[in-house]
Amino acid sequence: MSDGKTPLRLAGVVRESIVDGPGIRMTVFVQGCPHHCKGCHNEHTWRFDGGYESSVERVLEEAAKDKLLKGITLSGGEPFTQAKGLTVLARRAREMGLDIFCYTGYTFEKLYAQFTEHPEYRELLEQCDWLVDGPFIEEEMSLMLHFRGSRNQRILDVPQSLKQGKAVLSDIN
């Protein structure tokens, strides 16, 4: 599918995180977000022309150096605005034995309804193990939530959600 030179527009990478999904994870923050959620803690990722250009290969080279990583988390910005490149990244990371946790401001239902118009959404979801879906809602914010910022957001079991054609909550909720 790709030689790994697929371009990505990134806001940054956190090489080891324990707050962006289960286990020790590399968190990839993509640049560009259409949601502009009030109270967003990553407001610097909103501009599509911000950040810097990187490649799938460069991110994977860094991930391969850390034998403690359980997986890669895709965050942002909005990962589905770069679904094609992130699908390549996620597929290659899975080949390395890593799992994929993804955040999105869209709901699963919204992504699912757009599969015909945006087949890349399905392709990215097919590489994900978990999805935190829905916009951050400042009035619903809680510091007591596991891997989520606001109560409206759900942690979904992506393989089961795709199989059943509806959002299925993960057991890590």
C-alpha positions as CSV (number, residue, x, y, z in Angstrom):
1,M,0.0,0.0,0.0
2,S,2.8,2.4,0.9
3,D,6.5,2.5,1.3
4,G,6.1,4.4,4.6
5,K,6.9,7.8,3.0
6,T,3.2,8.7,3.3
7,P,3.1,12.3,4.6
8,L,1.5,13.1,7.9
9,R,0.8,16.6,9.2
10,L,1.6,16.4,13.0
11,A,1.2,18.7,16.0
12,G,3.6,16.4,18.0
13,V,4.4,13.0,19.3
14,V,4.5,11.8,22.9
15,R,6.9,8.9,23.0
16,E,5.5,7.3,26.2
17,S,2.1,8.0,27.6
18,I,-0.1,6.2,30.1
19,V,-3.1,8.5,29.9
20,D,-4.0,8.0,26.2
21,G,-5.2,4.4,26.3
22,P,-4.2,1.1,28.0
23,G,-0.5,0.4,28.7
24,I,2.5,2.4,27.6
25,R,1.7,4.1,24.3
26,M,3.1,6.4,21.7
27,T,0.6,9.2,21.1
28,V,0.6,10.8,17.7
29,F,-1.2,14.2,17.7
30,V,-2.3,15.1,14.1
31,Q,-2.6,18.7,13.0
32,G,-5.9,20.0,11.9
33,C,-9.4,19.8,13.4
34,P,-12.8,20.9,12.1
35,H,-14.6,20.6,15.5
36,H,-13.1,23.5,17.6
37,C,-14.6,22.1,20.8
38,K,-15.0,24.8,23.5
39,G,-12.4,24.1,26.2
40,C,-10.2,21.9,24.0
41,H,-6.8,21.3,25.6
42,N,-5.3,20.8,22.1
43,E,-6.4,24.1,20.6
44,H,-3.0,24.5,19.0
45,T,-3.9,21.5,16.7
46,W,-6.9,23.2,15.1
47,R,-5.1,24.9,12.2
48,F,-4.6,22.6,9.2
49,D,-1.5,24.6,8.1
50,G,0.2,24.4,11.5
51,G,2.4,21.7,12.9
52,Y,5.0,20.0,10.8
53,E,5.3,17.4,8.1
54,S,6.5,13.9,9.0
55,S,6.1,10.5,7.6
56,V,4.7,7.1,8.6
57,E,8.2,5.7,8.4
58,R,9.6,8.3,10.8
59,V,6.9,7.6,13.4
60,L,7.3,3.8,13.1
61,E,11.1,4.1,13.4
62,E,10.6,5.9,16.8
63,A,8.0,3.4,17.9
64,A,10.4,0.5,17.1
65,K,13.0,1.9,19.5
66,D,10.7,1.4,22.5
67,K,10.2,-2.2,23.5
68,L,7.9,-1.2,26.3
69,L,5.2,0.2,24.0
70,K,1.8,-1.7,24.0
71,G,0.4,0.5,21.2
72,I,-0.1,3.7,19.4
73,T,-2.8,6.3,20.1
74,L,-4.0,8.5,17.3
75,S,-5.2,11.9,18.7
76,G,-5.3,15.4,17.5
77,G,-6.6,17.5,16.0
78,E,-8.9,15.1,14.2
79,P,-7.4,11.8,13.0
80,F,-10.0,11.2,10.4
81,T,-8.9,14.2,8.5
82,Q,-5.8,12.2,7.7
83,A,-7.4,8.8,7.5
84,K,-5.4,7.6,4.5
85,G,-2.0,8.2,6.1
86,L,-3.0,7.0,9.5
87,T,-4.4,3.8,8.0
88,V,-0.9,3.1,6.7
89,L,0.6,3.9,10.1
90,A,-1.9,1.8,12.0
91,R,-1.6,-1.2,9.7
92,R,2.2,-1.1,9.9
93,A,2.1,-0.6,13.7
94,R,-0.2,-3.7,14.0
95,E,2.3,-5.7,12.0
96,M,4.8,-4.7,14.7
97,G,2.5,-6.2,17.3
98,L,1.1,-2.8,18.6
99,D,-2.5,-2.1,19.2
100,I,-4.3,1.1,18.1
101,F,-6.4,3.5,20.2
102,C,-8.0,6.4,18.4
103,Y,-9.7,9.6,19.5
104,T,-12.3,11.4,17.3
105,G,-14.7,14.3,17.6
106,Y,-17.1,12.4,15.4
107,T,-19.5,9.8,16.7
108,F,-19.1,6.2,15.4
109,E,-22.6,6.6,13.9
110,K,-21.5,9.7,11.9
111,L,-18.3,7.9,10.6
112,Y,-20.3,4.7,9.8
113,A,-22.9,6.7,7.8
114,Q,-20.1,8.2,5.7
115,F,-18.4,4.9,4.6
116,T,-19.6,5.2,1.0
117,E,-18.5,8.8,0.6
118,H,-15.3,8.3,2.7
119,P,-14.1,4.7,2.4
120,E,-10.9,5.8,4.1
121,Y,-12.9,6.1,7.4
122,R,-13.8,2.4,7.3
123,E,-10.2,1.5,6.4
124,L,-8.8,3.4,9.4
125,L,-11.5,2.0,11.8
126,E,-10.6,-1.5,10.6
127,Q,-7.1,-1.0,12.0
128,C,-8.3,0.3,15.4
129,D,-8.9,-1.7,18.5
130,W,-10.6,1.1,20.5
131,L,-12.3,4.4,19.6
132,V,-13.1,7.3,21.9
133,D,-15.9,9.0,20.0
134,G,-17.8,12.3,20.2
135,P,-16.8,15.9,20.7
136,F,-15.3,17.2,23.9
137,I,-18.1,19.0,25.8
138,E,-16.8,21.3,28.4
139,E,-19.9,21.2,30.5
140,E,-19.7,17.4,30.6
141,M,-16.0,17.4,31.6
142,S,-14.9,15.1,34.4
143,L,-11.4,14.2,35.6
144,M,-12.8,10.9,36.9
145,L,-13.3,9.4,33.4
146,H,-11.0,6.7,32.1
147,F,-9.2,7.9,28.9
148,R,-12.0,10.4,28.1
149,G,-12.5,14.1,28.7
150,S,-16.3,14.4,28.9
151,R,-19.2,12.2,29.9
152,N,-20.7,12.2,26.4
153,Q,-17.7,10.4,25.0
154,R,-17.6,6.6,24.7
155,I,-14.8,4.1,24.5
156,L,-15.9,1.6,21.8
157,D,-14.7,-1.8,20.9
158,V,-14.1,-1.1,17.2
159,P,-14.0,-4.7,15.8
160,Q,-17.3,-5.5,17.5
161,S,-18.8,-2.1,16.4
162,L,-17.9,-2.8,12.8
163,K,-19.2,-6.4,13.0
164,Q,-22.5,-5.3,14.5
165,G,-22.9,-2.1,12.5
166,K,-23.5,-0.1,15.7
167,A,-21.5,1.3,18.6
168,V,-20.4,-1.4,21.1
169,L,-18.9,-0.2,24.3
170,S,-15.5,-1.5,25.3
171,D,-14.9,-3.3,28.5
172,I,-12.3,-0.7,29.4
173,N,-15.0,1.9,30.0
